[in-house]
Amino acid sequence: MTRTTARLSVTVAAAAAPLLLLPWAAGSAQAHGAPTDPVSRVYACSPEGDAAARRSAACRAAVAANGAPFTAWDNLRVAGVDGRDRQVLPDGRLCSGNLPAYRGLDLARTDWPATRLTPGARLTMTYASTIAHSGTFRLYLTRPGYDPAKPLRWSDLPARPFATVTDPPLTNGAYHIAATLPKDRTGRQMLYTVWQNSSTPDTYYSCSDVVFPKAREAGEGAAAAAGKPVSGTAAPPPAKGAAHSPAGSTPVAAATRSGSGPSAPAIAGGAAAVLLLTGGAALALRLRRR
């Protein structure tokens, strides 16, 4: 090997080395996602969320508190939790995962975009995923008496989830998680979703504001369904999963249908790094043989 060849080999390696330090060149595929129905706060307030939701006072306040839009709506994840959610996340920081970049999601407000649900009904959550991975979903619903005007605390949630699903199939860019809702919830509640990955060290957290009909509304809705006259002027409750204004809830994130979205640049960048490193190695080999 000549001095010239050695210098060129070192130059190629030095040029490629910084790429290994970039996040998208790390080589480990990270799972990304968030619920789009019932719509999560992070997705509702993101640039890809429903326009009415993005313009809501709650979303505008959340973005202002963040100081930046929720562009990375699929990246609210904490590494190394390993099931110790209640020990790692402090009260009042459950929606943000205690991550400063998502602190606006912890604002205690009663006007967050929400989805109407029916007590005791069958729920199918749509959890959009920009990069698929294995793991377990745990769904919690706040206890009766939950006060949405206060920050979400662990004591607001039951000790056990009402649904646990492991490795559901990924269909059309989303996981579809079926569960039966508790029967004793009324008014505004929080659907809290924990996705603990088994193929990465990450755990994802999300808050979906939901609204159940009051007892009177539920009774009138049941009477109407039975063909009986409904007293008063109150309308029957909307169908399960219908969006509660101003929340429009998108069934599947548009970005996931084409395999693009916030996580896609990481894949593209990683591929570019591999190509450059491979090309550099080939060049060094050719020069060495001269």
Secondary structure as UniProt FT lines:
FT   HELIX           3..21
FT   HELIX           23..25
FT   STRAND          32..37
FT   HELIX           41..44
FT   TURN            47..48
FT   HELIX           51..54
FT   HELIX           57..66
FT   TURN            73..74
FT   STRAND          77..79
FT   TURN            82..83
FT   HELIX           85..88
FT   TURN            91..92
FT   TURN            94..98
FT   HELIX           100..106
FT   STRAND          114..116
FT   TURN            119..120
FT   STRAND          122..131
FT   STRAND          135..141
FT   TURN            144..145
FT   TURN            148..149
FT   HELIX           154..156
FT   STRAND          163..166
FT   STRAND          170..171
FT   TURN            172..173
FT   STRAND          174..180
FT   STRAND          187..197
FT   STRAND          202..212
FT   HELIX           215..225
FT   TURN            226..227
FT   TURN            240..241
FT   STRAND          243..244
FT   TURN            245..246
FT   HELIX           254..257
FT   TURN            258..259
FT   TURN            262..263
FT   HELIX           264..289
//
